[in-house]
Amino acid sequence: MASVIEHIALLKFSPETTREQKDELIRRTLGLKGKVPGIVDIRQGMNFSDRSKGYEMGLTVRFRDRAALDAYGTHPDHLEIVAYLKEIGIEDSIFVDFEC
């Protein structure tokens, strides 16, 4: 079986960021599946655990290979999401990428 790349992001927002803005971020991010080549699956949601150290949202994106992950980083639709994150008040983020 061919391996895939798993991209994980944890997001922490400014106290001023609204739930509506977070919901809009999820809507926009999930829309990347049909726009960015190489995305096999994408999931994002709000954290409900008290073990998150303040990280409020999780994201997983599965890519067909490392080249697709690399292309995602500079894809214009992904860069729009990054700009929106900055606009609504991202405080911190953690990213992990691994092959599975």
C-alpha positions, 0 to 999 in steps of 0.5 A: 500500500502506498504511503500518504502524508498526514498534516496536523495543525492545532490552532489557538485564537485571540480572545477577541476571535468570535465563534462565527469567525471560527466557523467561517474558517472551518467552512473555508478550509474544508472547501480546499479539498476540491481546489487544491490538488493532492488533498485526499481528505481534510477534516477540521473542528473545534476542540472539546478536550480540557487537555488542549493547553488552550488550542481550540481547533484541530485540522488534519489534511491527508495528502497523496505525497510530499510534493502535494504537501509542498504545493499546498503551502504556496497554493493561492487558496491556502494562502487566502486561509492563512490571511484570514487566520491572521485577520481573525486573530490567530495567536499560536499554531503547531504543525506536525507532518508525517508519512503513514 
